[in-house]
Amino acid sequence: MSEMTTQILQESLGKTVLVRLKGGKSLRAKLKGFDQHLNLVLDETEDTTDPENTKKLGILIVRGDNVVIISPPPR
């Protein structure tokens, strides 16, 4: 993981991020932690795959190799 990626994720800690996973799932959650493998600890997680029917999932740990994209909050 590059220094720029690490810096952006550090700045996103405690803020809401959007995460797209393999298989097409989309999550909105507060980023609580991450590591060099892009494993994520997410809190207040919602499954937003179907915008008409969001599901609250709570605290999740997402394995980094399932992450396709992370969208940080606006600056």
N, C-alpha and C positions, 0 to 999 in steps of 0.2 A: 504494500500500500504506500502510495507516495506521501510526501510531507504535506502537500497541499490538501489531499484527501483527509489526512489525519487532522489538519487544522480546521477544515470545514466541519468535520464531525465533532471535534472538540467544541466549536462554537455553537453547535446544534444541541449539545447536551441540555436536557431539561426543557427542550422546545419540541413542538409538534412537527413530525416529519411524515412524509408519504413514502411508503415502501412497496415496491412491486416485486413479487416472488415468481419463481419458476412455476409454470402451470396457470399463470394468469391471475392469481390472487393479488388483491390490493389491500394494504393496511394503512391506517392513520393512527399514529401513536406518539407519546412522548418518548424521546430517546433518553434512556437512563445510562447506557453504557455500551461499549464496543471493544473489540480487540483487533489485533493485526490480521486476523483471518476474516474480518468483517462479520463475526458473530455479533448479534445485537441483543441487548436487553431493552425491551419495550414495555411501557406502562400505559394504562388507560387505552389499550389497543382496541380499535374498531375494525372489523372486516368491512371494507367499502367496495368490494368487488361488484356488488349489486347496489347502486346508489339508492334504489327504492327500498331496500331492506338491509340496512346496516346492522351488524351484530356486535355487541360488546363482548370482548374476549379477555379483558383485564391484563395481567402481566404475562408476557411471552418472552421466551428466548428463541431467537431465530438463528439457525445455523447459516454461516456466511455463504456457503456454496449454493444456497437457495435464493439469495438476494440477486435480483437483476438490476435494480436501480433504487437509489435513495434520493429523494428530493428534499433538500434542506429548506427551512423556513425562509421567507424573504428577509433580506437584510434591512 
